[in-house]
């Protein structure tokens, strides 16, 4: 947001040079993005627009950082006390008090409308606004000074209600369907009932909180005006501004949430400037649904030290608050001996919601760079064991060693994925799905795994995939979420796929430590299904999935939460080996048909005692190799009771070479 340095200095004469001001704000308050000429571009946090989207707010901030007094009053005297009100010139009504909690207007008679003073024009230009005429410029100038947006209507151009005599009418209401308005910048807008408008008795005259209408705009012929200062609900202003593509200065302020208390500042300052310009105040009205309640919080010096890590003197903290416009009571000793005192929050500080907010105000003015460096003090607790995480890791490890590949599929699917296999009344999904193809949360992992296997069978003779993930079903009107394991195995020209999958399942449960696993034919799917049980509990099923001309597939799915309860695996702790490892690389040429896993298994079998680990580090295929492939393995040897010698390692490498030559006719490179 742009600010005028001369304007800031007028409000706070003790303001240091621009560069020094920028440095102070950067270190103690907000980021100053740039200083160009007399314009300072300051990046305000979203929750501080009510208190700092104004020159008065920034001037107060600089004074607080410099530990100097800053006394700001919008007007030199209170014009409200002697302002004429309800003289019959204006009838004001607010139909939506939630959308407009505060609406104040004043009516002025004017001399000839000319141009504003050079000082006001300069401030507007510094902030990126264009001077128009004395009345409009004063409205914008007051917004820049106090943060409260204002608008002026030409009184003569407003319509009154029938039977109201000469009185004009202003109504804050929702637009009627199809109503239109031409804004001050010449844009024709078609409105809908979601848009809040300021209307007279005939038509909308402004889009509330965003833009005035051309029909009631102030020009050189204007002799009587209605000045509006209001407060609007932020979400409605933000939504309307985005939909109509009108990001005005007023809309930006209101959409961040402005305090209704700023209305008093804005209307008072506008009144004073108009009176100085020769205007006469002749009528006024003010509608407030609720008055801002005084917020009070207790500041605890002990709590400050516990959170920030450094103590603060009660007198220093109190002075910091008073520099920012807070009102504080005298400090008192608490039960623990630390001082406490009550802080009254200014109504424009809508960002202060708790004790932490108060602490932040003191800490940043103290200077985060001045805080002592301390190591945090906390107790170290051992991480809790999560059996589910351990189970998932074990499942992935076992199935990967069995030659299966892990898949990750979408949690959403559509009716075509289910192929009529599930009752849609038992399915659940988001209220607003992305598309019809993604309207359900998956009740099973199998449908999408089966689709993935079908796609893989276009290119391979065998596809073995699995997935560990959540599935969702509706039970008793509530959504139940379960951790599931799905496996799909498909092969071409292999009628024994079911037996192979059964063997994989047996090896899986053996690796998980699940004893007493029984597999019986599923009565609901005779010849096409198997039920897997343990200790009387059904863990899952194995069923026929697909059958095409050239291939068939079977699928298995298990409830991992039940599998976890059936797991009896103990935890074995093995001490770290004390003696160093020896690493050797071995490159061999083998036929392309040789599986890498089989080669690694043969290496481990050749030296089962001393081999700690075997990894494939390089795989190379080329027509020049004559139908063979080059594989490079990294073999790690390590003994439990001694440091291995080169002679011992060389002997083991010779055993491995002999085994590979015998099994695969391997040629060592």
Secondary structure, DSSP 8 states (H G I E B T S, - for coil): -EEEHHHHHHH-TT---HHHHHHHHHHHS-EEEEEETTEEEEE--GGGHHHHSSHHHHHHHHHHHTT------SSSS-SSTT-----SSEEEEES-TTT-SEEEEEEEE-S------HHHHHHHHHTT-----HHHHHHHHHHHHHS--EEEEEGGGS---TTSTT-EEEEEEE--TT-EEEBTTS-EEE--TTSEEEE-SSSEEEETTTEEBGGG---TT--EEEEEEEE--HHHHHHHHHHHT---HHHHHHHT---TTHHHHHHHHHHHHHHHTT-EEEEEEEEES-----EEEEEEHHHHHHHHSS---HHHHHHHHHHTT-EE---EE-TTS-EEEEEEE-TT-TT--SHHHHHHHHHHHH-GGGS---------------HHHHHHHHHHHHHHHTT-EE----SEE-HHHHTT-S-GGG----TT-S-GGG-EE-S-SHHHHHHHHHHHTTT-SEEEEEEEEEEEEEETTEEEEEEEEEEEEEEET-TTHHHHHHHHHHHHHHHHT--SEEEEE-GGGTTTEEEEEETTEEEEEEEEEEE-SSEEEEEEEEEHHHHHHH------------S--EEEEEEEEEETTS-HHHHHHHHHHHTTTTEEEEEEEEEEE-GGGSSEEEEEEEEEE--SSS---HHHHHHHHHHHHHHHHHHH--EE-
